[in-house]
Amino acid sequence: MRVLTVTALLAACCAGCTHHQLARSTLGQAKTVTDIQCRQVLTNLAMTHCTPDVLPQFAVVGSGGTLVNDQGTAGVELEWNPYTLVREQLGLGGTREVEEQWTLAPVVNPDKLRAIRCAFQLVAHGTSSDSDDNRLLKSFLGEDYAVRIPRGWYGVGGWKDVPKGACHVARPRPDAPKSDGPAQRKDFYNPLQSQIQLGGRGR
């Protein structure tokens, strides 16, 4: 009877703990969406400051899920002689597995990549190296795209210049390409296509 009582209490506690842990993990994972987006934006801005014509990298957060799996075990050992019970031992154990994941969709459309690069160049330098930037940005952001691309909302400097209360900090990737001048590249490789279009001719 005591074993059954302890087992029932263990199962009830695990069920309640799983519910609370799932709620905490789900809320915590949801907060990471903003962090992922902010870090992507700041990393691309840092690369644009160093190399204005660098190809940006951006991925959109899609579906995701949070999984909490609790398992509990209980065991009992009884030892007796012909007259009475001489020893009883109860063993309890438990494990918890928490899994959080996001599905990311990288931006691979050439026009979208050009528009994103134009936006980062306007924020970082106030001008774009792509002569077709007005058409690209208007097609994605609308006629008032300039209002959607504010400047002066972030700072640039060394690690010693980072304010203590900064919410996000980013720096260029160590393997980011360096350029000596403004390369006028307008064509991008699209992995969804089977050829590269350069100057209107296929190779």
Buried (B, 14 or more C-beta within 10 A) or exposed (E): EEEEEBBEEBEEEBEEBBEEBBEEBBEEBEEBEEEBBEBBBBBBBBBBBBBBBBBBBBBEBEEBEBEBEBEBEBEBEEEEEEEEEEEEEEEEEEEEEBEBEBEEEEBBEBBBBBBBBBBBBBBBBEEBBBEEBBEBBEEBBEEEBEEEBEEEEBEEEEEEEEEEEEEEEBEBEEEBEEEEEEEEBBEBEBEEEEEEBEEEEEE
